[in-house]
């Protein structure tokens, strides 16, 4: 039997993850149309970052690792497509160079 607190937290996480999925999917479709335009990189990165943190907090390490890897891809892609204008939520330089 699952701890009631953990059960409530997981239910909230599922709702949050669904919302994040919808925002991430929308951002990816926008980026497909215009890769170097608009705030889509920022929205995508924010969603993945939130998913990563929430999953890690609940001990969902595989999901947290997946979101982390996706977030890294977003940063690298943003830097390649928008070299002079960084993403508003860009990571510190040490993070970009560590992989």
Secondary structure, 3 states (H helix, E strand, C coil): CCCHHHHHHHHHHHHHHHHHHHHHHHHHHHHHHCCCCCCHHHHHHHHHHHHHHHHHHCCCHHHHHHHHHHHHHHHHHHHHHCCCCCCCCCCCHHHHHCC
